[in-house]
Amino acid sequence: MKIENFLRAYRVMAWVTGVGLVILVFVAMPLKYFFGQPMLVSIVGMLHGFFYMAYIVCTLVLAERCRWRPLDALVILLCGTIPLASFFAERRVTARVREGLSPLATAH
């Protein structure tokens, strides 16, 4: 398979993971803790966990195919746990992979 296919899978999972985390943190958790409505946290939390596992797999496969340093892969994986960070990481990873660079490499 081409790197572009692995990159596409990574990009989709970065967005799905990011959207799920934003909904969990900014909608579901306030509903639970301020309004006593825990149902959405149960649903979105489980879905985010499932999709984060797929994000991990996609990131690690892309990292292996692109020969990233382990630290680069770790930083990108952590971006799936910080609200909004996966969106920024996805943009940087996409640009860097298309340039043939590691995500944390300094620009020329």
C-alpha positions as YAML, in Angstrom:
chain: A
units: angstrom
residues:
- id: 1
  name: MET
  ca: [0.00, 0.00, 0.00]
- id: 2
  name: LYS
  ca: [1.06, 3.56, -0.60]
- id: 3
  name: ILE
  ca: [1.91, 5.96, 2.20]
- id: 4
  name: GLU
  ca: [-1.01, 8.15, 1.06]
- id: 5
  name: ASN
  ca: [-3.46, 5.38, 2.00]
- id: 6
  name: PHE
  ca: [-1.99, 5.09, 5.50]
- id: 7
  name: LEU
  ca: [-2.03, 8.87, 5.78]
- id: 8
  name: ARG
  ca: [-5.71, 8.99, 4.80]
- id: 9
  name: ALA
  ca: [-6.59, 6.41, 7.48]
- id: 10
  name: TYR
  ca: [-4.60, 8.39, 10.05]
- id: 11
  name: ARG
  ca: [-6.33, 11.64, 9.06]
- id: 12
  name: VAL
  ca: [-9.81, 10.14, 9.37]
- id: 13
  name: MET
  ca: [-9.04, 8.66, 12.78]
- id: 14
  name: ALA
  ca: [-7.45, 11.91, 13.98]
- id: 15
  name: TRP
  ca: [-10.62, 13.80, 13.13]
- id: 16
  name: VAL
  ca: [-12.97, 11.18, 14.55]
- id: 17
  name: THR
  ca: [-10.93, 10.99, 17.75]
- id: 18
  name: GLY
  ca: [-10.74, 14.77, 17.99]
- id: 19
  name: VAL
  ca: [-14.45, 15.33, 17.46]
- id: 20
  name: GLY
  ca: [-15.29, 12.61, 19.98]
- id: 21
  name: LEU
  ca: [-12.99, 14.12, 22.58]
- id: 22
  name: VAL
  ca: [-14.37, 17.62, 22.04]
- id: 23
  name: ILE
  ca: [-17.94, 16.34, 22.47]
- id: 24
  name: LEU
  ca: [-16.90, 14.38, 25.55]
- id: 25
  name: VAL
  ca: [-15.07, 17.25, 27.26]
- id: 26
  name: PHE
  ca: [-17.15, 20.25, 26.22]
- id: 27
  name: VAL
  ca: [-20.66, 18.75, 26.04]
- id: 28
  name: ALA
  ca: [-21.00, 15.41, 27.81]
- id: 29
  name: MET
  ca: [-18.93, 16.15, 30.91]
- id: 30
  name: PRO
  ca: [-20.62, 19.51, 31.63]
- id: 31
  name: LEU
  ca: [-23.99, 17.78, 31.21]
- id: 32
  name: LYS
  ca: [-22.93, 15.16, 33.73]
- id: 33
  name: TYR
  ca: [-21.33, 17.39, 36.34]
- id: 34
  name: PHE
  ca: [-23.49, 20.50, 36.10]
- id: 35
  name: PHE
  ca: [-26.87, 19.03, 35.15]
- id: 36
  name: GLY
  ca: [-26.75, 15.46, 36.48]
- id: 37
  name: GLN
  ca: [-27.09, 13.86, 33.03]
- id: 38
  name: PRO
  ca: [-24.45, 11.07, 32.89]
- id: 39
  name: MET
  ca: [-25.83, 9.17, 29.87]
- id: 40
  name: LEU
  ca: [-23.86, 11.03, 27.17]
- id: 41
  name: VAL
  ca: [-20.55, 10.52, 29.02]
- id: 42
  name: SER
  ca: [-21.16, 6.78, 29.01]
- id: 43
  name: ILE
  ca: [-21.85, 6.67, 25.29]
- id: 44
  name: VAL
  ca: [-19.31, 9.20, 24.02]
- id: 45
  name: GLY
  ca: [-16.64, 8.05, 26.46]
- id: 46
  name: MET
  ca: [-16.90, 4.47, 25.23]
- id: 47
  name: LEU
  ca: [-16.90, 5.53, 21.58]
- id: 48
  name: HIS
  ca: [-13.92, 7.83, 22.07]
- id: 49
  name: GLY
  ca: [-12.00, 5.00, 23.74]
- id: 50
  name: PHE
  ca: [-12.76, 2.66, 20.86]
- id: 51
  name: PHE
  ca: [-11.83, 5.22, 18.23]
- id: 52
  name: TYR
  ca: [-8.69, 6.22, 20.14]
- id: 53
  name: MET
  ca: [-7.49, 2.61, 19.92]
- id: 54
  name: ALA
  ca: [-7.98, 2.77, 16.14]
- id: 55
  name: TYR
  ca: [-6.14, 6.12, 16.14]
- id: 56
  name: ILE
  ca: [-3.23, 4.45, 17.95]
- id: 57
  name: VAL
  ca: [-3.05, 1.69, 15.35]
- id: 58
  name: CYS
  ca: [-3.24, 4.11, 12.41]
- id: 59
  name: THR
  ca: [-0.60, 6.38, 13.95]
- id: 60
  name: LEU
  ca: [1.79, 3.54, 14.68]
- id: 61
  name: VAL
  ca: [1.40, 2.02, 11.21]
- id: 62
  name: LEU
  ca: [2.02, 5.42, 9.61]
- id: 63
  name: ALA
  ca: [4.99, 6.02, 11.91]
- id: 64
  name: GLU
  ca: [6.50, 2.67, 10.96]
- id: 65
  name: ARG
  ca: [5.96, 3.21, 7.24]
- id: 66
  name: CYS
  ca: [7.40, 6.72, 7.36]
- id: 67
  name: ARG
  ca: [10.24, 5.72, 9.72]
- id: 68
  name: TRP
  ca: [9.46, 8.29, 12.41]
- id: 69
  name: ARG
  ca: [11.48, 8.44, 15.56]
- id: 70
  name: PRO
  ca: [9.65, 6.83, 18.53]
- id: 71
  name: LEU
  ca: [9.37, 10.22, 20.25]
- id: 72
  name: ASP
  ca: [7.55, 11.65, 17.21]
- id: 73
  name: ALA
  ca: [5.02, 8.82, 17.30]
- id: 74
  name: LEU
  ca: [4.54, 9.23, 21.06]
- id: 75
  name: VAL
  ca: [3.86, 12.96, 20.77]
- id: 76
  name: ILE
  ca: [1.33, 12.39, 17.98]
- id: 77
  name: LEU
  ca: [-0.35, 9.63, 20.02]
- id: 78
  name: LEU
  ca: [-0.65, 11.97, 23.01]
- id: 79
  name: CYS
  ca: [-2.37, 14.54, 20.81]
- id: 80
  name: GLY
  ca: [-5.38, 12.20, 20.73]
- id: 81
  name: THR
  ca: [-5.82, 12.73, 24.48]
- id: 82
  name: ILE
  ca: [-5.80, 16.54, 24.55]
- id: 83
  name: PRO
  ca: [-8.91, 18.38, 23.35]
- id: 84
  name: LEU
  ca: [-8.31, 20.06, 19.95]
- id: 85
  name: ALA
  ca: [-4.70, 18.83, 19.73]
- id: 86
  name: SER
  ca: [-5.46, 16.04, 17.27]
- id: 87
  name: PHE
  ca: [-6.66, 18.62, 14.72]
- id: 88
  name: PHE
  ca: [-3.38, 20.52, 14.88]
- id: 89
  name: ALA
  ca: [-1.35, 17.30, 14.85]
- id: 90
  name: GLU
  ca: [-3.26, 16.04, 11.81]
- id: 91
  name: ARG
  ca: [-2.42, 19.17, 9.83]
- id: 92
  name: ARG
  ca: [1.24, 18.98, 10.75]
- id: 93
  name: VAL
  ca: [1.54, 15.25, 10.13]
- id: 94
  name: THR
  ca: [-0.17, 15.57, 6.74]
- id: 95
  name: ALA
  ca: [2.14, 18.36, 5.62]
- id: 96
  name: ARG
  ca: [5.28, 16.66, 6.94]
- id: 97
  name: VAL
  ca: [4.47, 13.23, 5.50]
- id: 98
  name: ARG
  ca: [3.83, 14.78, 2.09]
- id: 99
  name: GLU
  ca: [7.20, 16.55, 2.35]
- id: 100
  name: GLY
  ca: [8.87, 13.30, 3.38]
- id: 101
  name: LEU
  ca: [9.74, 14.63, 6.83]
- id: 102
  name: SER
  ca: [9.14, 13.49, 10.39]
- id: 103
  name: PRO
  ca: [6.26, 15.34, 12.16]
- id: 104
  name: LEU
  ca: [8.58, 17.05, 14.65]
- id: 105
  name: ALA
  ca: [11.37, 17.80, 12.18]
- id: 106
  name: THR
  ca: [12.23, 21.47, 11.88]
- id: 107
  name: ALA
  ca: [11.23, 23.09, 8.61]
- id: 108
  name: HIS
  ca: [13.92, 23.94, 6.07]
...
